[in-house]
Amino acid sequence: MRKRRLILFVLTATLSAMPLWAAHFADFYVLPVASHVSGVGSSMWMTDTSIQNFQSTPLKVQFLFIESGEGNSENVSNLVSTALPDGSLTIPAGGSVVIKDILAGYQGANGGSLGAVMVSGDKAFAVTSRAYVIGANGGSYGQTVPPVRDFIDNSLGDTNNAMAVAYVPGVLHNAAYRTNLGFVAGAGLTGMVIEIRLKAADGSTTGTRNFSIPPNRFVHVQFAASTLTPSLIDAGAAEMRITSGDGAVAPYASVIDNVSQDAVFIPSVFPPSSPFAKQAPGDSLFRRLAAAYLRH
């Protein structure tokens, strides 16, 4: 607990004195959802992570894990797992690595783990991930989960929250398909509130939900779209926006076939005029918060 209090103090100091973190690492990504967790029909959803070092010198990569769930004050830590015994790895010049089932044995636990992974390196690199299950015939099926570098981010001085919105198309909730909605968020000094609206094909709102993110905290949440509405949705969408406070959010959805259990990952889309889209990596509140954690 003492260490967590120290980290919280460092987070506050880091956000108040932003230049301190600038040289901590050179490149940074968020994998918005990663898992080693049981699914429908006794399936096990796992995540493999692939990294390419396209530099002429070795690359050191560090990993943080944001555990999913609300109200958990100790949800961020170094990603120490069976595949990453010390939460980091070094990739040789020009080399590549595939980290199989990256969350297996996370912190020595035998149970399931769900959340988001933050990946930082001491120089530029490329990364992607795949969430999958092993089928009855021994083959695998799943979805690519691309890395995120762009967020709804109103922590840079622009407080026009009318523009702090992301859109997630392709939401389905019927006999054939189900949808999980989710986001990974980092709150600034004041905390923030995120609103999620579920939209039907005619544009009407069929359900809403608000999430409060405490100051200087990361939160990962994933939930079924069916918890927002009892109505069937054959062609829908979700909207996620910051309604108050300051922070950064990366929303997503996963649509699953109820028969085959195959899944499609849907990243959020920003309106072209949004000042919160396409933020430079150095400006990201995620990167500032992650730098504080990685220093301690």
C-alpha positions as CSV (number, residue, x, y, z in Angstrom):
1,M,0.0,0.0,0.0
2,R,2.9,2.4,0.8
3,K,4.3,1.8,-2.7
4,R,0.9,2.6,-4.2
5,R,0.7,5.9,-2.3
6,L,4.2,6.8,-3.5
7,I,3.1,6.1,-7.1
8,L,0.0,8.2,-6.7
9,F,2.2,11.1,-5.4
10,V,4.6,10.6,-8.3
11,L,1.7,10.6,-10.8
12,T,0.5,13.9,-9.4
13,A,3.9,15.4,-9.6
14,T,4.5,14.1,-13.1
15,L,1.3,15.6,-14.4
16,S,2.1,18.9,-12.7
17,A,5.6,19.0,-14.2
18,M,5.2,17.4,-17.6
19,P,8.8,17.9,-19.0
20,L,10.1,15.4,-16.4
21,W,8.9,12.4,-18.3
22,A,9.8,13.4,-21.8
23,A,13.1,11.4,-22.1
24,H,11.9,8.3,-20.2
25,F,11.1,6.3,-23.4
26,A,11.0,6.9,-27.1
27,D,8.0,5.0,-28.3
28,F,4.7,4.0,-26.7
29,Y,1.5,2.0,-27.6
30,V,-1.6,0.8,-25.8
31,L,-3.1,-2.6,-26.6
32,P,-6.7,-1.8,-25.6
33,V,-7.7,-5.3,-24.6
34,A,-5.7,-8.4,-23.7
35,S,-6.8,-11.5,-21.9
36,H,-6.1,-14.9,-20.4
37,V,-9.6,-15.6,-19.4
38,S,-12.4,-18.2,-19.8
39,G,-15.1,-17.6,-22.4
40,V,-18.3,-19.2,-23.6
41,G,-18.2,-23.1,-23.7
42,S,-15.1,-23.5,-21.6
43,S,-13.0,-21.7,-24.1
44,M,-9.9,-19.8,-23.1
45,W,-9.2,-16.5,-24.7
46,M,-5.5,-15.7,-24.9
47,T,-3.4,-12.9,-26.3
48,D,-0.2,-13.1,-28.3
49,T,1.9,-10.0,-28.9
50,S,4.2,-9.5,-31.8
51,I,7.0,-6.8,-31.8
52,Q,9.4,-5.8,-34.5
53,N,12.6,-3.9,-33.9
54,F,13.4,-2.2,-37.1
55,Q,16.4,-0.4,-35.6
56,S,20.1,-1.1,-36.1
57,T,20.7,-1.5,-32.4
58,P,18.9,-3.6,-29.7
59,L,15.5,-2.5,-28.4
60,K,14.4,-2.7,-24.8
61,V,10.7,-3.0,-24.3
62,Q,8.8,-2.6,-21.0
63,F,5.2,-3.7,-20.3
64,L,2.5,-2.4,-17.9
65,F,-0.9,-4.1,-17.3
66,I,-4.1,-2.3,-16.5
67,E,-6.4,-4.9,-14.8
68,S,-10.0,-4.6,-15.9
69,G,-12.8,-3.7,-13.4
70,E,-14.2,-0.7,-11.6
71,G,-13.3,0.5,-8.1
72,N,-9.9,-1.3,-8.0
73,S,-7.3,1.2,-6.7
74,E,-4.4,-1.2,-7.3
75,N,-5.0,-2.2,-10.9
76,V,-1.7,-1.2,-12.6
77,S,1.6,-3.0,-12.3
78,N,4.5,-4.3,-14.3
79,L,3.4,-7.1,-16.5
80,V,5.2,-10.0,-14.9
81,S,4.0,-13.3,-16.3
82,T,5.2,-16.7,-17.5
83,A,6.3,-15.1,-20.8
84,L,7.8,-12.0,-19.2
85,P,9.5,-12.9,-15.9
86,D,10.8,-9.4,-15.2
87,G,8.2,-7.3,-17.2
88,S,10.5,-6.4,-20.0
89,L,12.5,-7.9,-22.8
90,T,15.3,-7.0,-25.2
91,I,15.0,-7.6,-29.0
92,P,18.1,-7.7,-31.1
93,A,18.7,-5.2,-34.0
94,G,16.4,-5.9,-36.9
95,G,14.7,-8.7,-34.9
96,S,11.2,-9.7,-34.1
97,V,9.5,-11.6,-31.3
98,V,6.1,-13.2,-30.6
99,I,5.1,-13.3,-27.0
100,K,2.7,-16.2,-26.6
101,D,-0.2,-15.9,-24.2
102,I,1.3,-12.8,-22.6
103,L,-1.0,-12.8,-19.6
104,A,-0.6,-16.5,-18.6
105,G,0.6,-16.7,-15.0
106,Y,0.2,-12.9,-14.5
107,Q,1.6,-12.1,-11.1
108,G,1.7,-15.9,-10.4
109,A,-2.1,-16.2,-10.6
110,N,-3.7,-19.3,-12.0
111,G,-7.1,-17.5,-12.6
112,G,-8.1,-15.3,-15.5
113,S,-6.8,-11.9,-16.4
114,L,-8.5,-9.2,-18.5
115,G,-7.3,-5.7,-19.2
116,A,-5.1,-3.5,-21.4
117,V,-1.3,-3.6,-22.0
118,M,0.9,-0.6,-22.3
119,V,4.1,-1.2,-24.3
120,S,7.0,1.3,-24.2
121,G,10.4,1.1,-25.8
122,D,13.7,3.0,-25.6
123,K,13.5,3.6,-29.4
124,A,10.8,3.3,-32.1
125,F,9.3,-0.1,-32.8
126,A,6.2,-1.8,-34.3
127,V,3.7,-3.9,-32.3
128,T,0.4,-5.7,-32.8
129,S,-1.6,-8.4,-30.9
130,R,-4.0,-11.2,-31.5
131,A,-6.8,-12.5,-29.2
132,Y,-7.8,-16.1,-29.9
133,V,-9.1,-19.4,-28.6
134,I,-8.1,-23.0,-29.5
135,G,-10.9,-24.9,-31.2
136,A,-12.0,-28.5,-30.6
137,N,-9.9,-29.6,-33.6
138,G,-6.7,-28.0,-32.2
139,G,-6.8,-25.0,-34.6
140,S,-7.1,-21.4,-33.4
141,Y,-9.5,-18.6,-34.3
142,G,-9.8,-15.0,-33.0
143,Q,-9.2,-11.4,-33.9
144,T,-6.4,-9.0,-34.4
145,V,-6.3,-6.2,-31.8
146,P,-4.3,-3.3,-33.2
147,P,-2.3,-1.0,-31.0
148,V,-3.6,2.5,-30.1
149,R,-1.7,5.7,-30.2
150,D,-4.6,8.1,-30.7
151,F,-7.1,8.9,-28.0
152,I,-9.9,11.2,-27.1
153,D,-7.7,13.5,-25.0
154,N,-8.9,16.7,-23.5
155,S,-6.0,17.1,-21.1
156,L,-4.1,19.5,-23.4
157,G,-5.9,22.7,-22.6
158,D,-8.9,22.4,-24.9
159,T,-12.0,21.8,-22.7
160,N,-14.7,21.7,-25.5
161,N,-16.1,18.4,-24.4
162,A,-18.7,18.6,-27.2
163,M,-15.9,17.5,-29.5
164,A,-14.5,14.8,-27.1
165,V,-16.4,11.9,-28.7
166,A,-15.5,8.7,-30.5
167,Y,-17.7,6.5,-32.6
168,V,-17.8,2.7,-32.7
169,P,-19.8,1.3,-35.6
170,G,-21.0,-2.2,-36.2
171,V,-22.6,-3.0,-32.9
172,L,-24.9,-6.1,-33.1
173,H,-27.1,-7.6,-30.4
174,N,-29.4,-10.3,-31.7
175,A,-29.8,-14.1,-32.0
176,A,-26.7,-14.4,-34.3
177,Y,-24.2,-12.0,-32.7
178,R,-23.3,-10.3,-29.4
179,T,-21.1,-7.3,-28.7
180,N,-18.7,-6.4,-25.9
181,L,-18.0,-2.7,-25.5
182,G,-14.9,-1.5,-23.7
183,F,-12.5,1.3,-23.2
184,V,-9.1,2.0,-21.5
185,A,-8.9,5.4,-19.9
186,G,-6.4,7.5,-18.0
187,A,-7.7,10.4,-15.9
188,G,-5.8,13.7,-15.2
189,L,-5.6,15.8,-12.1
190,T,-9.4,16.3,-11.8
191,G,-10.7,12.9,-12.8
192,M,-13.3,12.6,-15.5
193,V,-16.7,11.1,-16.4
194,I,-17.2,9.1,-19.6
195,E,-20.7,8.6,-21.1
196,I,-21.5,5.7,-23.4
197,R,-24.5,5.8,-25.7
198,L,-25.9,2.8,-27.6
199,K,-27.5,3.8,-30.8
200,A,-30.1,1.8,-32.9
201,A,-30.2,1.8,-36.7
202,D,-32.5,4.8,-36.8
203,G,-30.1,6.9,-34.7
204,S,-32.2,6.7,-31.5
205,T,-30.5,6.2,-28.2
206,T,-31.4,2.8,-26.7
207,G,-29.3,2.9,-23.6
208,T,-26.7,4.9,-21.8
209,R,-24.2,4.4,-19.0
210,N,-21.7,6.7,-17.2
211,F,-18.3,5.8,-15.7
212,S,-16.4,8.0,-13.2
213,I,-12.6,7.7,-13.4
214,P,-10.7,8.9,-10.3
215,P,-7.9,11.5,-10.7
216,N,-4.5,10.2,-11.8
217,R,-5.8,6.7,-12.5
218,F,-6.0,4.2,-15.3
219,V,-9.2,2.2,-15.7
220,H,-10.1,-0.6,-18.1
221,V,-13.7,-1.7,-18.5
222,Q,-15.4,-4.2,-20.7
223,F,-19.1,-5.1,-20.7
224,A,-21.8,-6.6,-22.9
225,A,-23.9,-4.2,-25.0
226,S,-26.9,-6.1,-23.8
227,T,-26.5,-4.6,-20.3
228,L,-27.4,-1.2,-21.8
229,T,-30.7,-2.2,-23.5
230,P,-33.2,-5.1,-23.7
231,S,-33.8,-4.3,-27.4
232,L,-32.3,-6.3,-30.2
233,I,-29.9,-4.4,-32.4
234,D,-29.4,-5.6,-36.0
235,A,-27.4,-2.5,-37.1
236,G,-26.2,-0.3,-34.3
237,A,-23.3,1.8,-33.0
238,A,-21.9,3.2,-29.8
239,E,-20.7,6.7,-28.9
240,M,-18.3,7.4,-26.1
241,R,-17.5,10.9,-24.9
242,I,-15.9,12.7,-22.0
243,T,-18.6,14.8,-20.3
244,S,-16.6,16.3,-17.5
245,G,-13.1,16.4,-16.1
246,D,-9.9,15.7,-18.0
247,G,-8.2,12.6,-19.4
248,A,-7.8,10.3,-22.3
249,V,-9.9,7.4,-23.6
250,A,-9.5,4.7,-26.2
251,P,-12.8,2.9,-26.8
252,Y,-13.4,-0.3,-28.8
253,A,-15.9,-3.1,-29.4
254,S,-15.7,-6.8,-30.1
255,V,-18.5,-8.5,-32.1
256,I,-18.8,-12.3,-31.5
257,D,-20.6,-14.8,-33.7
258,N,-22.9,-16.8,-31.3
259,V,-22.5,-20.0,-33.3
260,S,-18.9,-20.1,-34.3
261,Q,-17.6,-17.9,-31.5
262,D,-15.5,-16.1,-34.1
263,A,-14.9,-12.4,-33.2
264,V,-14.2,-9.1,-35.0
265,F,-12.4,-6.2,-33.2
266,I,-13.7,-2.7,-33.9
267,P,-11.5,0.2,-33.0
268,S,-13.1,3.6,-32.3
269,V,-13.3,6.3,-35.1
270,F,-12.8,10.0,-34.4
271,P,-14.5,12.8,-36.4
272,P,-12.0,14.5,-38.8
273,S,-12.5,17.8,-37.1
274,S,-12.0,16.6,-33.6
275,P,-9.1,18.3,-31.8
276,F,-8.8,15.2,-29.6
277,A,-7.8,12.8,-32.4
278,K,-4.4,12.0,-33.7
279,Q,-2.5,13.4,-30.8
280,A,1.3,13.2,-31.0
281,P,2.7,10.4,-28.9
282,G,4.6,12.9,-26.8
283,D,1.4,14.7,-25.8
284,S,-0.6,11.7,-24.7
285,L,-1.7,11.6,-21.1
286,F,-1.4,7.8,-21.3
287,R,2.3,8.2,-21.9
288,R,2.8,10.7,-19.1
289,L,1.0,8.4,-16.6
290,A,2.8,5.3,-17.9
291,A,6.2,7.0,-17.5
292,A,5.5,7.7,-13.8
293,Y,4.6,4.0,-13.2
294,L,7.7,2.7,-15.1
295,R,10.1,4.9,-13.1
296,H,8.9,3.2,-9.8
